[in-house]
Amino acid sequence: MSPEQFDLFLLCAIGICALGAVMNLAMIKRRGTSAILLSLAFLFLGVTMELYRSMQSKVLTGIGSLAVVALLLADAAFRQSNPRSKR
């Protein structure tokens, strides 16, 4: 894969993350806090990929990755504690 193709791949993935964030926010009335957490996770994932694409420091990319993991774990914990939002 050439660098241009990889750059295009990352741009497409960032776009998909933005779409995922918008779709989760559209379901906010039905899913509540879980939709907000997943939207934030999608946004942080997109920002992390943009940081990687623009060759920012590895520390910032690592912090973004940890934020994504923390948001996904928070969403899983919230769904476990709130049976109404499991769907």
Contacts in CASP RR format, 6 or more apart in sequence:
PFRMAT RR
TARGET T0000
AUTHOR 0000-0000-0000
METHOD contacts of the structure
MODEL  1
MSPEQFDLFLLCAIGICALGAVMNLAMIKRRGTSAILLSLAFLFLGVTME
LYRSMQSKVLTGIGSLAVVALLLADAAFRQSNPRSKR
1 9 0 8 1.000
7 53 0 8 1.000
10 49 0 8 1.000
10 50 0 8 1.000
10 52 0 8 1.000
10 53 0 8 1.000
11 53 0 8 1.000
13 46 0 8 1.000
13 49 0 8 1.000
14 46 0 8 1.000
14 49 0 8 1.000
14 50 0 8 1.000
14 53 0 8 1.000
15 46 0 8 1.000
17 42 0 8 1.000
17 43 0 8 1.000
17 45 0 8 1.000
17 46 0 8 1.000
17 49 0 8 1.000
18 42 0 8 1.000
18 43 0 8 1.000
18 46 0 8 1.000
20 39 0 8 1.000
20 42 0 8 1.000
21 38 0 8 1.000
21 39 0 8 1.000
21 40 0 8 1.000
21 42 0 8 1.000
21 43 0 8 1.000
22 39 0 8 1.000
24 31 0 8 1.000
24 35 0 8 1.000
24 36 0 8 1.000
24 38 0 8 1.000
24 39 0 8 1.000
24 42 0 8 1.000
25 35 0 8 1.000
25 36 0 8 1.000
25 39 0 8 1.000
27 35 0 8 1.000
28 35 0 8 1.000
28 36 0 8 1.000
31 85 0 8 1.000
31 87 0 8 1.000
32 85 0 8 1.000
33 78 0 8 1.000
33 82 0 8 1.000
33 85 0 8 1.000
34 75 0 8 1.000
34 78 0 8 1.000
34 79 0 8 1.000
34 82 0 8 1.000
34 85 0 8 1.000
37 71 0 8 1.000
37 74 0 8 1.000
37 75 0 8 1.000
37 78 0 8 1.000
38 71 0 8 1.000
38 75 0 8 1.000
40 71 0 8 1.000
41 68 0 8 1.000
41 71 0 8 1.000
41 72 0 8 1.000
41 75 0 8 1.000
44 64 0 8 1.000
44 67 0 8 1.000
44 68 0 8 1.000
44 71 0 8 1.000
45 68 0 8 1.000
47 64 0 8 1.000
48 61 0 8 1.000
48 62 0 8 1.000
48 64 0 8 1.000
48 65 0 8 1.000
48 67 0 8 1.000
48 68 0 8 1.000
51 60 0 8 1.000
51 61 0 8 1.000
51 64 0 8 1.000
52 61 0 8 1.000
78 85 0 8 1.000
79 85 0 8 1.000
79 86 0 8 1.000
END
